Amino acid sequence: MLDQRKKTDYVSWVVLVTLLLFAIEISFFRPGVLFSLSISVCLIYVGRKKWHRRKGKWLFWLGCIMLAIHVLTMMAARFVMVALLGYALWQLFQSKRHPTVIRPTMAENSYGGEEIVRRQPLFQNVWVGRQATPERVYEWNDVNIQTGIGDTVIDVSYTVLPKGEAVIIVRGLIGNIRILVPYEIETRLVHSAIFGVASLFGKEQEKMFNETLIYQTSSYDQAEQKLKIVTSMIIGNVEVTRV
């Protein structure tokens, strides 16, 4: 709870400082831009009111484009973008040094007399950062996450997969995915990327460009215990290796 409050305070301060920078620039350096911003807002408002007509759609998007151009040409907006980029790089650097270690837990709840077990997911959706499973025995839960910038490492050798098909789904923007699989587990990999490399047990596709690849081991369809991996990245590599 304390960490969440700190994050909320940080966001509040960032918003206040951003608004202050815009107010200072408009008041002292570029008072004329206020008129242009007002016109853009009016176009957006009128276009939204008349959205059912073609003219309304044109006015709405024209207002959005004008507003974006006016805001992005301001020094305050450039300062904020540079600050956010610097913060993202700093968080990525910190996550490389101290990756988040997952410690799954379970909570039991009762709904209408039926016991419902809520399981803590192995991973959380993150904007920036590196996540990895712990280097000890842990309880398996299927993975389905979205990531921003960062690496994801999943070591399946420290857990016991259930009978049937276990699933790992990872969608991200920029980063690498590394999955370690025991020798006895049949595996299927479905990977999509704008640019990157996919490798399943040494089978590698280089110079991957806006492609979708599907690899699987020879006995995957008949196996009683198997692992399905679905990954997608804009820029990044996925590597699935035996341990």
N, C-alpha and C positions, 0 to 999 in steps of 0.2 A: 504493500500500500504506500509506503514511504517513497519507493522508487517511482511509482506511478505519479505521486504528487509532485515529485521533482521534475519529471518529464513534462507534466502539465504546466508547471511554473516556467520551465524553459520555453515552451511553446508560446505561452502568454507574453513573456518578455520579447521573444523574437517578433511576434505580431505587433507589439507596441512600438518597438524600435523601428520596424519597417514602416509603420504608419507615420511615425515622427519624421523619418527621412523623406518620405514622399511629401509631407506637409511643409518641411523646410525648403525643399527644392521648388515646390510650386509657389510658395509664398515669396521667396527671396530671389530666385534665379530664373524661373520660367513661369511667371504668372499667366502668360498667354495660353499655356497648355491646358489650363482649366476650362477654357472655352471649347477647345477641341475635344476634351474628355466629355464635356456636357453633351456635345452634338452626338458623339458615339453612343453614350448612354441613352439618349433620346431615340436614336435609330434602333437600338436593341429593344427598347420598350415598345415602340410603335410596331416593329416587326413581330414581336411576340404577341401583341394584341391582334394582329392581322395574319397570324401564322397559317391560317387555312387558305390564304390566297398566295399566289406565286410572288406577288409584289412584297408581301409581308416577309416571306422567306429571304428574298433578296435584301431587304432592309435589315433584317436581323443579322445575317452573316456579314453584310457590309459594316454594320456597327461593331461586330465582334472583331473583324480584321483591323478596323481603324483603332479600336481601343487597344488591341494587342500591340500595334505599331507604336502608338503614343506611349504606352507604358514601357515597352522594351527600349525605347530611345532615351529614357530617363536614367540619369546616373544612379539614382537610388535603386532601380530595378537591377542594374548591372552589379551594383555592390551586393545586393541580396543574393543574386545567382552565384557570384564568386564565393560568397560566404557559405552558401549551401554546398557548393562543390567541395570547398575546403573541408567542411564538416564531414561530408560523405567519405572523402579520402582518409581523414583522420580516423573515422569509425572503422573503415576497412583495414587500416594499419593496425589498430588496436585489436580487431578481431583475429587478425593473422597471428598476433602474439598470444592472445588469450581467447581461443575459440570457445563458444558456448557448448557446454557439456549437458546432454539431455538426461534428466532423471525422471522417468515416467512414474506417475502415481495413479491410483484408482479411487473413486468416490462412489459410494452406493446411495441411491435415492429410491424412494417408493412413490409410484404414481398409480393411484387407483388400485392399491393392493398388490400391484405387480412390481417385483424388484427390478430396478433398472440400474445397471452398472455403467457409470460414466468413466471412460478411460482417458487418461491424459495423453494427447498425441506426442509422438516422439519428437517432432519438430514443430516450430511455429513459423508463420509467415513473417519474413523480415525484409526490410528495405535494403539494409547494408549489414554485412557481417558474415562470418564463417560459422557454420554449425557442424557438429560431429557427434556421433553416438559415443557413449562412454566406453573406455577400455576395460570393461568388466562385464559380467553377465547382466543382461537386462531383459525385460519382458517385451515381446514383439507386439507392435501395433502397425497396421498398414499406414503407409506414408502418403500424404496428398498435400503438397505445399506449393506456394508461390514465393519466389525470392526476387530481390532486386539485383544488387551487386554483391557478389561474394561466392565462396565455395561451400559445397555440401559434401560431407564424407559420411558414408553409412557402412559400417562393418557388421555384416550379417553373421559372422562367425561367433559372435558373443551372445547370440540368442538362439531360440528354437522356433523355427517356422512352423505354422500349423499345417495340418493335412489339407491338401488342395492347393489353391493358387494364392500366394501372398503377393501383394501389390505395392509397388513404389512409384509414385507420380511426383515429378519435380518439374515445375515451370519457372524459368528465370529469365532475366535480361542479360546480364554479363557475369560470367564466372565459370567454374569447373565443377563437375560432379564426379565423384569417385566412389564406387561401390565394390566392396570386398565380399565375395560369395564363397562358401565352402565347396569343396570338390563334388560332393554328392548331390548338390542341388541343381536341377535342370533350370535353365534360365532363358528368358526371352527379352530382347531389348528393342524398343521402338523409340527412335530418337529423331527429332526434327530440329533444324537449326538454320539460321541465315548464313552463318560462317562458323566453322569449327571442325572438330574431328571426333568420330565415334569409334570406340574400341571395345570389342567383346572377346575376352579371352585371347587376345593377340590378333584377332581379325580386325584390321584397321582400314578405314576409308579416309584418305587424305584429301585436302582441299575441298572440303564439303561446303557447298554454296547453295543455299535455299533448297535443301533436300530433306527428305524423310527416309530413314534407313530402318530396316527391320532385320534383326539377327535372332537366331535361336539355336539352342543346342539340338542335336539330332533326336534325342528321346524326349523332348519337351512335351509333345502332345500326349504321350502315353504315361507320363510320370504322375504319380500320386501326390508328390510333394514338389512344388515348383515355384519359381519367382518370376513375376512379370514386372518389367521396369519400363516406364513410359516417361520420357524426358523431352523437354523442348527449351531451347535457348535462342536468343538473338545472336549473341557471340559467346562461344564457350565450347568446352570439350567435355565429353563423358567417357569415363573409363571404367569398365567392369572387369575385375581380375579375380583369379582364384587364390584362396589362402588355405 
